[in-house]
């Protein structure tokens, strides 16, 4: 068990990792609010990070239809697919043209252990407080985050409607069927 003082899962993971006597090449956070996440996506993130060890964090994404849903965390990237901002807002702002799709953060995060420690020892950033997105702290302290474009479908359970959708879809899930 971890301390109750943590603001988020990343801080809890850092504490748990520090208690383990073994050291690992990567630490992978698979967030529980997305129960239908594909095991193949997890494998792809790990393999991608192993090939891109010069990045502190790998944050995969799924391309989805643009939405004004503040429960969906969206990534803003540069041409190298490096994450430059993360937001609940519909960014970039549709000033001159409409956005058809956006990069949705998939609830898997791969960290270099040293980067996780640097994150956990840093103060909460203003943007993190405002948006309630913990990885904004990582951007604020200069950690290098790269995203991996994945395909498929996945969603977080943030509201009751999502829970009902998950109840319906889990019975059709290929992986879930293996555990029955």
Rosetta blueprint (number, residue, H / E / L):
1 X L
2 X L
3 X L
4 X L
5 X L
6 X L
7 X L
8 X L
9 X H
10 X H
11 X H
12 X H
13 X H
14 X H
15 X H
16 X H
17 X H
18 X H
19 X H
20 X L
21 X L
22 X L
23 X L
24 X L
25 X L
26 X L
27 X E
28 X E
29 X E
30 X E
31 X L
32 X L
33 X L
34 X L
35 X L
36 X L
37 X L
38 X L
39 X H
40 X H
41 X H
42 X H
43 X H
44 X H
45 X H
46 X H
47 X H
48 X H
49 X H
50 X H
51 X H
52 X L
53 X L
54 X L
55 X L
56 X L
57 X E
58 X E
59 X E
60 X E
61 X E
62 X E
63 X E
64 X E
65 X E
66 X L
67 X L
68 X L
69 X L
70 X L
71 X L
72 X L
73 X L
74 X E
75 X E
76 X E
77 X E
78 X L
79 X L
80 X L
81 X L
82 X E
83 X E
84 X E
85 X E
86 X E
87 X E
88 X L
89 X L
90 X L
91 X L
92 X L
93 X L
94 X L
95 X L
96 X L
97 X L
98 X L
99 X L
100 X L
101 X E
102 X E
103 X E
104 X E
105 X E
106 X E
107 X E
108 X E
109 X E
110 X E
111 X E
112 X L
113 X H
114 X H
115 X H
116 X H
117 X H
118 X H
119 X H
120 X H
121 X L
122 X L
123 X L
124 X L
125 X L
126 X H
127 X H
128 X H
129 X H
130 X H
131 X H
132 X L
133 X L
134 X L
135 X H
136 X H
137 X H
138 X H
139 X H
140 X H
141 X L
142 X L
143 X L
144 X L
145 X E
146 X E
147 X L
148 X L
149 X E
150 X E
151 X L
152 X L
153 X L
154 X L
155 X L
156 X L
157 X L
158 X L
159 X L
160 X H
161 X H
162 X H
163 X H
164 X H
165 X H
166 X H
167 X H
168 X H
169 X H
170 X H
171 X L
172 X L
173 X L
174 X H
175 X H
176 X H
177 X H
178 X H
179 X L
180 X L
